[in-house]
Amino acid sequence: MSLRPYLESAYREVRLSTEAALDPLQKLDGHLKKGQDNLILVYGGSFNPPHRGHLDVLLSALHPVVNAVAMVVLPSEDFHLRHKLKNSHPEFFMSRKTRAALWAEMPQVPRSKVWIWSETWYPFFTFMEAAQRLCEADGYKIVFSHLIGPDNLNRADALNNLPYRLPRILVTNKARHVPSQFLPDGQPTKWKGFGEWLPQQMTCSDQNGQLEEAAEEATLWTCQGTDSLGHVIMGYYLDFAKRPTGSDINSTAMRRALLERHSLDEEVLSQLSTTDLLSILEPVLRGD
C-alpha cells in the first residue's frame, strides 16, 4: 500500500490542504508493509546553507540496510536560525522557505524517497500523530525517527533533538566520524538509558529478495531501552566501513567565504532566485 495517501490525509487534518502544501508529496513512491515497522526518518537542521555534508547524511540514510520507507527534511524555524547565527555571520541568513525551496530543487535528492516539509514546525507533531493513526487504522505501523550526524549526538540524552522528542534516533557517520563514539572492538559506546548494541545484517527479505550490490558496505547497529513511561525507545548507528577522513566542513568559514566571494548579505540572499542560489552553492554542495 502506498504511503502517500496517508501522508496527504494527515496534511489535510492539520489544515495543510493547498496544492502548494501537498506538492512535495507527489513523487513519493514508498510502500507500507504489514507486520513490521515502516520507518520514516526526520532530518532536521538549519541548512544555512545546505552543503555536501548534509547531502551525505541524507543519502547515506537511504542505505538498504536501514530500509526506511521515506524521509522528510525539516528546515529549522527562522527565529531558531537567527539565534544560532547571533555571533556567527548573522548577515548570511536565508529564510525557512528559501532553505526548503533549495532542498526541493536539489537534483541529488531522490523525490521517490524524500519530501521537504516547507511549513513551520508547529503542525509537524500533530501531523505525525495523524499519520500514525491513519496508517494504524488500516493495519500499518509507521514509526518516526530523527536522523543526525555524530556531531549532534548527546549520549547522555540521545533522544533530545529539535524540534520534538521522538522515540527513535539514527546516527550516520558517512559525513563525519567521531572515534570517541566507538569502542576498540568497533561497536558504538553505550548511550544512557539504552541496552547493548547489536549489529544488524541485511538479508534478501529486507529488499524483496534483491540485495543492492552497489550499496556501500555499512553496519547498522541497534539498541533499545524504555523511557520514563515504559515506552520502547530505539537507537540506530549507521557505521560505514569506509569512514570519512580529513577535516570537517566548517560552516562558519564556509559562510564567510560565500559572503566575500559573492558580496552577499541578507537582503541580497532574499532577492536571489532558487536557481541563482543553487548556482552559487554548487561548489559547497559538491564538497569543493
Short mmCIF file of the C-alpha atoms (twelve columns), coordinates in Angstrom:
data_MODEL
# 
_entry.id   MODEL 
# 
loop_
_atom_site.group_PDB 
_atom_site.id 
_atom_site.type_symbol 
_atom_site.label_atom_id 
_atom_site.label_alt_id 
_atom_site.label_comp_id 
_atom_site.label_asym_id 
_atom_site.label_seq_id 
_atom_site.Cartn_x 
_atom_site.Cartn_y 
_atom_site.Cartn_z 
_atom_site.pdbx_PDB_model_num 
ATOM 1   C CA . MET A 1   0.000  0.000   0.000  1 
ATOM 2   C CA . SER A 2   1.332  3.428   -0.922 1 
ATOM 3   C CA . LEU A 3   2.379  5.700   1.943  1 
ATOM 4   C CA . ARG A 4   1.479  8.896   0.089  1 
ATOM 5   C CA . PRO A 5   -2.338 8.923   0.548  1 
ATOM 6   C CA . TYR A 6   -1.916 8.572   4.307  1 
ATOM 7   C CA . LEU A 7   0.513  11.479  4.395  1 
ATOM 8   C CA . GLU A 8   -1.829 13.596  2.273  1 
ATOM 9   C CA . SER A 9   -4.722 12.855  4.631  1 
ATOM 10  C CA . ALA A 10  -2.552 13.741  7.632  1 
ATOM 11  C CA . TYR A 11  -1.572 17.031  5.957  1 
ATOM 12  C CA . ARG A 12  -5.239 17.866  5.476  1 
ATOM 13  C CA . GLU A 13  -6.000 17.064  9.124  1 
ATOM 14  C CA . VAL A 14  -3.536 19.751  10.206 1 
ATOM 15  C CA . ARG A 15  -5.032 22.169  7.657  1 
ATOM 16  C CA . LEU A 16  -2.262 21.931  5.094  1 
ATOM 17  C CA . SER A 17  -4.523 21.257  2.164  1 
ATOM 18  C CA . THR A 18  -3.397 23.669  -0.540 1 
ATOM 19  C CA . GLU A 19  -1.823 22.433  -3.737 1 
ATOM 20  C CA . ALA A 20  1.456  24.083  -2.729 1 
ATOM 21  C CA . ALA A 21  1.465  22.320  0.647  1 
ATOM 22  C CA . LEU A 22  0.768  18.890  -0.856 1 
ATOM 23  C CA . ASP A 23  3.091  19.249  -3.840 1 
ATOM 24  C CA . PRO A 24  6.234  17.869  -2.068 1 
ATOM 25  C CA . LEU A 25  4.449  14.530  -1.590 1 
ATOM 26  C CA . GLN A 26  3.526  13.915  -5.201 1 
ATOM 27  C CA . LYS A 27  6.596  11.919  -6.274 1 
ATOM 28  C CA . LEU A 28  6.876  9.691   -3.200 1 
ATOM 29  C CA . ASP A 29  6.547  6.005   -4.032 1 
ATOM 30  C CA . GLY A 30  7.244  4.372   -0.649 1 
ATOM 31  C CA . HIS A 31  5.057  1.369   0.100  1 
ATOM 32  C CA . LEU A 32  3.905  0.191   3.516  1 
ATOM 33  C CA . LYS A 33  4.111  -3.405  4.709  1 
ATOM 34  C CA . LYS A 34  2.032  -5.061  7.397  1 
ATOM 35  C CA . GLY A 35  3.596  -6.906  10.298 1 
ATOM 36  C CA . GLN A 36  6.658  -4.656  10.546 1 
ATOM 37  C CA . ASP A 37  7.762  -1.163  11.499 1 
ATOM 38  C CA . ASN A 38  7.694  1.170   8.500  1 
ATOM 39  C CA . LEU A 39  10.437 3.671   9.267  1 
ATOM 40  C CA . ILE A 40  10.169 7.355   8.332  1 
ATOM 41  C CA . LEU A 41  13.282 9.422   9.007  1 
ATOM 42  C CA . VAL A 42  13.058 13.055  10.113 1 
ATOM 43  C CA . TYR A 43  16.102 15.057  9.023  1 
ATOM 44  C CA . GLY A 44  16.010 18.414  10.747 1 
ATOM 45  C CA . GLY A 45  18.609 21.163  10.716 1 
ATOM 46  C CA . SER A 46  19.400 24.783  9.985  1 
ATOM 47  C CA . PHE A 47  20.751 24.092  6.482  1 
ATOM 48  C CA . ASN A 48  22.015 27.662  6.165  1 
ATOM 49  C CA . PRO A 49  23.162 26.871  3.589  1 
ATOM 50  C CA . PRO A 50  22.753 23.174  2.798  1 
ATOM 51  C CA . HIS A 51  26.119 21.645  1.855  1 
ATOM 52  C CA . ARG A 52  27.804 18.381  0.865  1 
ATOM 53  C CA . GLY A 53  27.887 17.115  4.438  1 
ATOM 54  C CA . HIS A 54  24.108 17.491  4.706  1 
ATOM 55  C CA . LEU A 55  23.637 15.643  1.431  1 
ATOM 56  C CA . ASP A 56  25.943 12.842  2.577  1 
ATOM 57  C CA . VAL A 57  23.910 12.383  5.757  1 
ATOM 58  C CA . LEU A 58  20.640 12.322  3.832  1 
ATOM 59  C CA . LEU A 59  21.756 9.964   1.078  1 
ATOM 60  C CA . SER A 60  23.562 7.608   3.461  1 
ATOM 61  C CA . ALA A 61  20.395 7.048   5.491  1 
ATOM 62  C CA . LEU A 62  18.687 5.710   2.356  1 
ATOM 63  C CA . HIS A 63  21.105 2.752   2.515  1 
ATOM 64  C CA . PRO A 64  19.194 -0.526  2.064  1 
ATOM 65  C CA . VAL A 65  20.261 -1.830  5.484  1 
ATOM 66  C CA . VAL A 66  18.242 0.999   7.084  1 
ATOM 67  C CA . ASN A 67  15.230 0.111   4.935  1 
ATOM 68  C CA . ALA A 68  13.446 3.434   5.502  1 
ATOM 69  C CA . VAL A 69  10.172 3.819   3.647  1 
ATOM 70  C CA . ALA A 70  10.617 7.606   3.376  1 
ATOM 71  C CA . MET A 71  12.402 10.645  4.761  1 
ATOM 72  C CA . VAL A 72  11.273 14.195  5.460  1 
ATOM 73  C CA . VAL A 73  13.640 17.184  5.527  1 
ATOM 74  C CA . LEU A 74  12.668 19.692  8.208  1 
ATOM 75  C CA . PRO A 75  14.419 23.094  7.988  1 
ATOM 76  C CA . SER A 76  14.572 24.996  11.275 1 
ATOM 77  C CA . GLU A 77  12.406 27.977  12.114 1 
ATOM 78  C CA . ASP A 78  13.701 31.452  11.296 1 
ATOM 79  C CA . PHE A 79  13.798 32.506  14.962 1 
ATOM 80  C CA . HIS A 80  15.907 29.457  15.815 1 
ATOM 81  C CA . LEU A 81  18.341 30.179  12.994 1 
ATOM 82  C CA . ARG A 82  18.683 33.856  13.955 1 
ATOM 83  C CA . HIS A 83  19.584 32.823  17.493 1 
ATOM 84  C CA . LYS A 84  22.144 30.333  16.186 1 
ATOM 85  C CA . LEU A 85  23.735 32.957  13.909 1 
ATOM 86  C CA . LYS A 86  23.837 35.692  16.544 1 
ATOM 87  C CA . ASN A 87  27.636 35.593  16.777 1 
ATOM 88  C CA . SER A 88  28.429 33.841  13.504 1 
ATOM 89  C CA . HIS A 89  27.867 35.915  10.352 1 
ATOM 90  C CA . PRO A 90  24.218 36.843  11.018 1 
ATOM 91  C CA . GLU A 91  24.150 38.596  7.636  1 
ATOM 92  C CA . PHE A 92  24.186 35.172  5.952  1 
ATOM 93  C CA . PHE A 93  20.558 34.400  6.697  1 
ATOM 94  C CA . MET A 94  18.176 32.510  4.464  1 
ATOM 95  C CA . SER A 95  14.530 32.172  5.429  1 
ATOM 96  C CA . ARG A 96  12.974 28.799  6.168  1 
ATOM 97  C CA . LYS A 97  11.021 28.991  2.915  1 
ATOM 98  C CA . THR A 98  14.211 29.681  0.950  1 
ATOM 99  C CA . ARG A 99  16.048 26.783  2.588  1 
ATOM 100 C CA . ALA A 100 13.113 24.463  1.930  1 
ATOM 101 C CA . ALA A 101 12.985 25.600  -1.700 1 
ATOM 102 C CA . LEU A 102 16.691 24.825  -2.116 1 
ATOM 103 C CA . TRP A 103 16.206 21.267  -0.854 1 
ATOM 104 C CA . ALA A 104 13.177 20.873  -3.099 1 
ATOM 105 C CA . GLU A 105 15.210 21.769  -6.196 1 
ATOM 106 C CA . MET A 106 18.438 19.889  -5.481 1 
ATOM 107 C CA . PRO A 107 18.868 17.270  -8.221 1 
ATOM 108 C CA . GLN A 108 20.786 14.986  -5.834 1 
ATOM 109 C CA . VAL A 109 17.724 14.431  -3.626 1 
ATOM 110 C CA . PRO A 110 15.625 11.406  -4.706 1 
ATOM 111 C CA . ARG A 111 11.998 12.545  -4.807 1 
ATOM 112 C CA . SER A 112 10.741 8.975   -4.654 1 
ATOM 113 C CA . LYS A 113 12.042 8.660   -1.080 1 
ATOM 114 C CA . VAL A 114 12.380 12.202  0.272  1 
ATOM 115 C CA . TRP A 115 9.954  15.061  0.711  1 
ATOM 116 C CA . ILE A 116 10.512 18.546  2.094  1 
ATOM 117 C CA . TRP A 117 8.451  19.974  4.944  1 
ATOM 118 C CA . SER A 118 8.056  23.559  3.774  1 
ATOM 119 C CA . GLU A 119 5.762  24.668  6.607  1 
ATOM 120 C CA . THR A 120 6.576  25.805  10.160 1 
ATOM 121 C CA . TRP A 121 7.477  23.348  12.916 1 
ATOM 122 C CA . TYR A 122 4.212  23.864  14.749 1 
ATOM 123 C CA . PRO A 123 1.882  21.428  12.954 1 
ATOM 124 C CA . PHE A 124 4.568  18.769  12.471 1 
ATOM 125 C CA . PHE A 125 3.985  16.839  15.697 1 
ATOM 126 C CA . THR A 126 0.218  16.758  15.132 1 
ATOM 127 C CA . PHE A 127 0.879  15.672  11.548 1 
ATOM 128 C CA . MET A 128 2.979  12.730  12.760 1 
ATOM 129 C CA . GLU A 129 0.270  11.661  15.196 1 
ATOM 130 C CA . ALA A 130 -2.371 11.846  12.466 1 
ATOM 131 C CA . ALA A 131 -0.250 9.851   10.005 1 
ATOM 132 C CA . GLN A 132 0.380  7.113   12.577 1 
ATOM 133 C CA . ARG A 133 -3.303 6.893   13.495 1 
ATOM 134 C CA . LEU A 134 -4.469 6.775   9.871  1 
ATOM 135 C CA . CYS A 135 -1.968 4.051   8.985  1 
ATOM 136 C CA . GLU A 136 -2.763 2.042   12.114 1 
ATOM 137 C CA . ALA A 137 -6.460 2.042   11.224 1 
ATOM 138 C CA . ASP A 138 -5.569 0.037   8.104  1 
ATOM 139 C CA . GLY A 139 -3.139 -2.297  9.861  1 
ATOM 140 C CA . TYR A 140 0.139  -0.497  9.085  1 
ATOM 141 C CA . LYS A 141 2.618  0.676   11.703 1 
ATOM 142 C CA . ILE A 142 4.746  3.696   10.858 1 
ATOM 143 C CA . VAL A 143 7.439  4.975   13.197 1 
ATOM 144 C CA . PHE A 144 9.281  8.279   13.043 1 
ATOM 145 C CA . SER A 145 12.977 8.564   13.853 1 
ATOM 146 C CA . HIS A 146 15.297 11.543  13.972 1 
ATOM 147 C CA . LEU A 147 18.296 11.446  11.636 1 
ATOM 148 C CA . ILE A 148 21.507 13.178  12.750 1 
ATOM 149 C CA . GLY A 149 25.243 13.256  12.248 1 
ATOM 150 C CA . PRO A 150 27.501 12.272  15.177 1 
ATOM 151 C CA . ASP A 151 28.334 15.902  15.995 1 
ATOM 152 C CA . ASN A 152 24.734 16.338  17.172 1 
ATOM 153 C CA . LEU A 153 24.650 13.228  19.372 1 
ATOM 154 C CA . ASN A 154 24.265 13.653  23.134 1 
ATOM 155 C CA . ARG A 155 24.944 10.202  24.583 1 
ATOM 156 C CA . ALA A 156 23.601 11.281  27.979 1 
ATOM 157 C CA . ASP A 157 20.208 12.037  26.393 1 
ATOM 158 C CA . ALA A 158 20.300 10.692  22.850 1 
ATOM 159 C CA . LEU A 159 16.652 11.407  22.041 1 
ATOM 160 C CA . ASN A 160 16.926 15.097  22.914 1 
ATOM 161 C CA . ASN A 161 16.724 16.599  19.438 1 
ATOM 162 C CA . LEU A 162 14.825 19.511  17.898 1 
ATOM 163 C CA . PRO A 163 12.075 20.254  17.292 1 
ATOM 164 C CA . TYR A 164 10.266 17.378  19.031 1 
ATOM 165 C CA . ARG A 165 11.453 14.431  21.069 1 
ATOM 166 C CA . LEU A 166 10.892 11.222  19.105 1 
ATOM 167 C CA . PRO A 167 11.211 7.636   20.424 1 
ATOM 168 C CA . ARG A 168 13.947 6.753   17.929 1 
ATOM 169 C CA . ILE A 169 17.099 8.324   16.542 1 
ATOM 170 C CA . LEU A 170 19.540 7.278   13.821 1 
ATOM 171 C CA . VAL A 171 23.145 8.480   13.690 1 
ATOM 172 C CA . THR A 172 25.160 8.121   10.489 1 
ATOM 173 C CA . ASN A 173 28.912 8.667   10.217 1 
ATOM 174 C CA . LYS A 174 29.008 8.979   6.437  1 
ATOM 175 C CA . ALA A 175 29.891 12.683  6.531  1 
ATOM 176 C CA . ARG A 176 31.804 12.782  9.815  1 
ATOM 177 C CA . HIS A 177 33.362 10.138  12.073 1 
ATOM 178 C CA . VAL A 178 33.813 10.683  15.823 1 
ATOM 179 C CA . PRO A 179 36.208 7.999   17.154 1 
ATOM 180 C CA . SER A 180 35.207 8.615   20.788 1 
ATOM 181 C CA . GLN A 181 31.724 7.288   19.993 1 
ATOM 182 C CA . PHE A 182 33.138 3.806   19.329 1 
ATOM 183 C CA . LEU A 183 34.844 1.143   21.439 1 
ATOM 184 C CA . PRO A 184 38.112 -0.548  20.381 1 
ATOM 185 C CA . ASP A 185 36.144 -3.596  19.167 1 
ATOM 186 C CA . GLY A 186 34.246 -1.429  16.663 1 
ATOM 187 C CA . GLN A 187 30.843 -1.213  18.310 1 
ATOM 188 C CA . PRO A 188 29.349 2.109   19.419 1 
ATOM 189 C CA . THR A 189 29.701 3.199   23.035 1 
ATOM 190 C CA . LYS A 190 26.576 2.768   25.158 1 
ATOM 191 C CA . TRP A 191 24.007 5.504   25.435 1 
ATOM 192 C CA . LYS A 192 22.433 6.336   28.771 1 
ATOM 193 C CA . GLY A 193 19.084 4.562   29.140 1 
ATOM 194 C CA . PHE A 194 19.749 2.091   26.318 1 
ATOM 195 C CA . GLY A 195 20.910 -1.527  26.271 1 
ATOM 196 C CA . GLU A 196 23.722 -3.216  24.406 1 
ATOM 197 C CA . TRP A 197 24.312 -2.608  20.717 1 
ATOM 198 C CA . LEU A 198 23.544 -5.375  18.245 1 
ATOM 199 C CA . PRO A 199 24.738 -5.412  14.624 1 
ATOM 200 C CA . GLN A 200 22.020 -5.822  12.019 1 
ATOM 201 C CA . GLN A 201 22.791 -7.703  8.848  1 
ATOM 202 C CA . MET A 202 20.905 -7.012  5.631  1 
ATOM 203 C CA . THR A 203 19.061 -10.035 4.285  1 
ATOM 204 C CA . CYS A 204 17.409 -10.708 0.960  1 
ATOM 205 C CA . SER A 205 13.961 -10.357 2.519  1 
ATOM 206 C CA . ASP A 206 14.808 -6.781  3.517  1 
ATOM 207 C CA . GLN A 207 14.838 -5.768  -0.131 1 
ATOM 208 C CA . ASN A 208 12.202 -8.050  -1.635 1 
ATOM 209 C CA . GLY A 209 14.771 -10.693 -2.455 1 
ATOM 210 C CA . GLN A 210 17.256 -8.337  -4.089 1 
ATOM 211 C CA . LEU A 211 20.432 -7.185  -2.403 1 
ATOM 212 C CA . GLU A 212 21.696 -3.891  -3.733 1 
ATOM 213 C CA . GLU A 213 25.177 -4.727  -4.934 1 
ATOM 214 C CA . ALA A 214 26.097 -1.075  -5.407 1 
ATOM 215 C CA . ALA A 215 25.367 -0.191  -1.768 1 
ATOM 216 C CA . GLU A 216 28.431 0.873   0.196  1 
ATOM 217 C CA . GLU A 217 29.484 -1.534  2.958  1 
ATOM 218 C CA . ALA A 218 27.996 -0.474  6.274  1 
ATOM 219 C CA . THR A 219 26.802 -1.932  9.580  1 
ATOM 220 C CA . LEU A 220 23.574 -0.831  11.217 1 
ATOM 221 C CA . TRP A 221 23.898 -1.098  14.988 1 
ATOM 222 C CA . THR A 222 20.682 -1.055  17.022 1 
ATOM 223 C CA . CYS A 223 19.942 -0.697  20.724 1 
ATOM 224 C CA . GLN A 224 16.766 -0.496  22.781 1 
ATOM 225 C CA . GLY A 225 15.608 0.954   26.051 1 
ATOM 226 C CA . THR A 226 12.482 2.198   27.806 1 
ATOM 227 C CA . ASP A 227 11.528 5.749   28.663 1 
ATOM 228 C CA . SER A 228 10.044 7.005   31.936 1 
ATOM 229 C CA . LEU A 229 6.571  5.949   30.788 1 
ATOM 230 C CA . GLY A 230 7.678  2.438   29.890 1 
ATOM 231 C CA . HIS A 231 7.590  3.004   26.135 1 
ATOM 232 C CA . VAL A 232 10.190 1.314   23.951 1 
ATOM 233 C CA . ILE A 233 12.887 3.622   22.614 1 
ATOM 234 C CA . MET A 234 15.448 2.768   19.945 1 
ATOM 235 C CA . GLY A 235 18.819 3.944   18.770 1 
ATOM 236 C CA . TYR A 236 20.469 3.241   15.437 1 
ATOM 237 C CA . TYR A 237 24.070 3.863   14.433 1 
ATOM 238 C CA . LEU A 238 24.908 3.501   10.746 1 
ATOM 239 C CA . ASP A 239 28.654 2.861   10.632 1 
ATOM 240 C CA . PHE A 240 30.298 2.898   7.226  1 
ATOM 241 C CA . ALA A 241 33.270 0.633   6.602  1 
ATOM 242 C CA . LYS A 242 34.987 3.469   4.748  1 
ATOM 243 C CA . ARG A 243 34.914 6.123   7.419  1 
ATOM 244 C CA . PRO A 244 35.391 9.760   6.386  1 
ATOM 245 C CA . THR A 245 38.833 11.249  6.856  1 
ATOM 246 C CA . GLY A 246 40.177 14.755  6.551  1 
ATOM 247 C CA . SER A 247 38.900 17.973  8.046  1 
ATOM 248 C CA . ASP A 248 35.230 18.508  8.830  1 
ATOM 249 C CA . ILE A 249 33.170 21.089  6.988  1 
ATOM 250 C CA . ASN A 250 33.391 24.367  8.885  1 
ATOM 251 C CA . SER A 251 30.036 26.057  8.352  1 
ATOM 252 C CA . THR A 252 31.228 29.390  9.740  1 
ATOM 253 C CA . ALA A 253 34.210 29.526  7.385  1 
ATOM 254 C CA . MET A 254 32.015 28.403  4.509  1 
ATOM 255 C CA . ARG A 255 29.512 31.212  5.096  1 
ATOM 256 C CA . ARG A 256 32.316 33.747  5.391  1 
ATOM 257 C CA . ALA A 257 33.828 32.610  2.095  1 
ATOM 258 C CA . LEU A 258 30.464 32.789  0.319  1 
ATOM 259 C CA . LEU A 259 29.789 36.264  1.697  1 
ATOM 260 C CA . GLU A 260 33.144 37.542  0.481  1 
ATOM 261 C CA . ARG A 261 33.156 35.787  -2.873 1 
ATOM 262 C CA . HIS A 262 29.671 36.877  -3.931 1 
ATOM 263 C CA . SER A 263 29.187 40.129  -1.954 1 
ATOM 264 C CA . LEU A 264 26.170 38.670  -0.172 1 
ATOM 265 C CA . ASP A 265 24.055 39.837  2.726  1 
ATOM 266 C CA . GLU A 266 20.576 39.025  3.983  1 
ATOM 267 C CA . GLU A 267 18.873 41.431  1.582  1 
ATOM 268 C CA . VAL A 268 20.720 40.071  -1.455 1 
ATOM 269 C CA . LEU A 269 20.069 36.474  -0.392 1 
ATOM 270 C CA . SER A 270 16.349 37.189  -0.052 1 
ATOM 271 C CA . GLN A 271 16.180 38.575  -3.601 1 
ATOM 272 C CA . LEU A 272 18.017 35.761  -5.388 1 
ATOM 273 C CA . SER A 273 16.005 33.052  -7.120 1 
ATOM 274 C CA . THR A 274 16.333 29.418  -6.069 1 
ATOM 275 C CA . THR A 275 18.160 28.719  -9.336 1 
ATOM 276 C CA . ASP A 276 20.658 31.518  -8.688 1 
ATOM 277 C CA . LEU A 277 21.225 30.358  -5.112 1 
ATOM 278 C CA . LEU A 278 21.859 26.788  -6.236 1 
ATOM 279 C CA . SER A 279 24.380 28.100  -8.749 1 
ATOM 280 C CA . ILE A 280 26.217 29.989  -6.004 1 
ATOM 281 C CA . LEU A 281 26.063 26.965  -3.692 1 
ATOM 282 C CA . GLU A 282 27.140 24.424  -6.304 1 
ATOM 283 C CA . PRO A 283 30.749 24.222  -5.017 1 
ATOM 284 C CA . VAL A 284 29.689 23.582  -1.393 1 
ATOM 285 C CA . LEU A 285 27.104 21.018  -2.496 1 
ATOM 286 C CA . ARG A 286 29.859 19.226  -4.405 1 
ATOM 287 C CA . GLY A 287 32.174 19.493  -1.431 1 
ATOM 288 C CA . ASP A 288 34.867 21.543  -3.199 1 
# 
